[in-house]
Amino acid sequence: MAVLDQKQLAKVADFVERRKNREPLQHLTGRSLFRQLTLAVGPGVFVPRRETEFVTQLAIDALRASDSAAPIAVDLGTGAGAIALSMATEVPGVTVYGVEISPEAFEWARHNFETIAPLNAYAVLGDMADALPELDGGVDVVVACPPFQPDGVESVTPEVRLFDPPVALFGGGSDGLDLVRALSQRALRLLRPGGTLALEHGVSQSDRISTLLHGHGWRTVTSHRDPRGRERVTTARR
C-alpha cells in the first residue's frame, strides 16, 4: 500500500477544498477527455462536454461522406479545440480551422492544436461572424456550439456559473439565438454548394432554429436527437 508524503497530502487537501467549492474536476487536473483526445483546459476556456461528442460525430460523418478529395472543415467558436481536433485526427485528408474570439480561450486552443493536431489543423483568433473570408465558397462542413443562453438567464450549476467563461455561455440576446443568426449567415458564405452545417443548441430551441435556418435559405434542415433522446443538434445543407 502506497503512503503519500507531505507534499502529496497537501496537494490532495488542496484539490478536496477546491472541489468542495465546486471548481470543476477538469480545472484541478488540467485536462478534459473528449472522444479520442486529452485536451488541456483551465480558467478562461469552456470545459468540453460529453454531449458535444454527438454534434462532433455528425460533422465527422458529413466530412466522410463528402465527395471532396481534400475536404475543409471550420469549427466556429472552437474553445479548447475539442470538435476541431476530433475532426482533424479522425478524418484522413481533412484540413480544419478552429476559430475562437476569446484571447484567453484561444491560448488553450493554440496549445492543444500544437500538441495534438496534425499539420492540417489551424487555430485562428477571430470573430465567427466574419472569420476566414479567404475560404468563402470552399468549405465542406461548418460546425459550431455557440452560446445559446438568453441574456439574463443564470445557470444554476455552480461549476458553470462560477468557472466557465461568460463569453462561452451568453451573448444570444433575448431569445438566445443572436449568435446563431450570425453563424448561419457566415456559414452560408463559407460553405460550398452541398456543404453541411452542424449546430449544437439548447434542447428547447430546435423548432425556432429550424424556422430561422429555413428563413435564411438553408436546405434539408434536420433536427437530431442525441443518445438521451433530446433534440440538441440541427444540420442543414447549403
N, C-alpha and C positions, 0 to 999 in steps of 0.2 A: 504494500500500500504506500503510495507516494505521500510525502509530507511537504506541505508548502512552506517556503521560507518567508521571512517577514515582508520582503518586497512583494512577493506574490500575494500574500494575505492582504496587504494594503491595497493592491490593485483590485482584488475581489471585493473588498469592502467598498471601494470607490464605485465599482460597477453596480453593486447592490443599491447603494444610495442613489446613484443617478437613475437607475431603472425604477426605483421607488418613486422618483419624481417624474416618471413617465417619459424619460428620454428614450427614444427608440433603440431597440437592441442593435440595429444596424449602425447607429452612431457610436455605440460602445465598442463594437468590433471593427468598425471602419469598412465593412463590406456588406454587400447585398447579393444574394443568389437570385439569378433570373435565367430561366431556361438552362442553357449550357454555360452560362457566364458567371464569373465572380467579379462584381463591379465595386470599385472604390466609391464610397459615399460618406457624407458627413454634413455639417452645418452649411446651409446655403443651397442645397440641392434636394429636390423631391426624391424620397426613397421609392424606388420602383416597386410596384405592387404585383402580386401574383396574378391578379385578374387581367393585368395588361398583357400577359402572355397570349391571351386569346386574340386580341387585335393583331398582335405580332404574327401569330400563325396565319391569319387571313392575309396579311401583307406578304408573307413568305410564299403562301400558296399562289397569290397573284403574280409574284415575280417568277415563280417556277413555271407558271402557265403562259408567260409572255413569249411572244414569237421573236423578241429582240435577241440578237446574238450576244449583245453585251448590255443587259438591262441596267437602268439607272433608277435608284430609289432615293427619296427625300423624306426625312423624318423632321417634321416641323414642331419645335419645342422639345428637343431631344433630352433635356435634363442630364442625367448621368450617362446617357447613351444606350440605354437598355434595348430599345426597339432597333435603333440603327445598327448597333453592333451585332445583334442577333441576326439581322438580315445579312450583314457583311460576312459573318462567319458560317452561315448555314446555306447560303445560295451561291454556288460557284459562278464566277464571272461577273457578278454584280458590282456596280460602283455605287457607293452610298454616301450621302451627305446628311449630317445631323446638324440642325440649326437651333441655336439657343440664344435668347435675348439677354438673360441674366449673366453678368460677368462672373458672379460667384459660382453659379451652376456650371458655366462654361469651363471654368478651371477643372472641375471634376470630370466633365465630358472630355476635355483635351487629354487629361491624364489617362482616362480609360481608353480613348482612341489610340493613344501612343502605346499603351501597354498591351491591349488586346487585339486591335484591328489589324487586318492585312493592309497592304499598300493601297487598296482601292477604297478606303473609307476616310472621310474628312469631317472634322468638327469645324463648324462655322459660327462665329459670333455675329448675330444679326436678328432682325425682326421677321417673324413668319409672314407678315403682311407684304413684304417686298423683297424677300431673300432670293438670291441666286437667279437674277434675271437672265444670265447667260445660258441657263438651262431651259428657258421657256420653250415649250412645244416638244421637248425631247425626253421627258421623264416617263417612266413606265408605271411607277407606284409612288403615291404620296400617302404617308401615314402620319397620324397625329393623335395625341391625347391632350387636347388643350384644356386650360382651366374652364370649368363649366358651372362653378358655384355662382348663383346670382349674388350681386352686390348686397351686403348687409346680412347675409346668411352666415352664421358662425358654426363651424364644425364642433360637434360635441365631444370628439375624441381628443384628449389632451396631446397624444403623440402627434396628431396632425395640427391642431390649433397652436401648440407651443413650439413645434420644431420644424414643420415643413414650411418652406418659404412662401409668403403670401402671393408672390408673383406666379407661383405654380398652381394656386387654388382659385384666385379671384381675378376679376377683370372682364367677366362675362356680361356686365350690365345688369339691368333689372330682371331680365329673363334668363341670364346665364349663357346667352348664345351670341353675344357680340363678337367674340373671338372666333367662333365657328363661322360666322358670316365672312369675316376677313379671310379665314383659312380657306373657305370654299372658293372665294374669288381668286385667291393666289394659286390654289391647286388647279383650277381651270386653265390658268395660263401656263403653269409648269408642265402639265401632262400632255403627252402626245394623244392623238385621236385613239380611242380604245383603251387609254390608260385608266388605272384604278385609284380611287380614293378610299382609304380605310380610316375610319374615325371612331375613336372611343368617346363615350359620353355618359351622362347620368342615366340612371335606369328609368327615369320618368320623361326623358326628352326625345324618345325615338320618333313619335309622331310629328313633333314640331320640327325636328331636324329633317325628316323626310320631306315635309312641306317646303322647308327652306331650300333644300337641295334641288327639288323639282322646280322651284321658282327661279333658281339660278341657271337652269338648263341642263342639269345632270340627267343621265340616262341610267336605267337599270338600278334604281335606288332600292337597296335591300337592307332590312333590319335583321340582325343576327342575335340569337340567344346564346349566352355563354354557357359553360357546363353546369351552372347552377340555375339555368332557365331564365336568366334576366336579360332583357334587351339592352345590351351595353355597347353594341357596335353597329354602325351603319356603313355599308360600302356603296359606291356609286361608280359609274363609268363615264368617262369623258365623251 
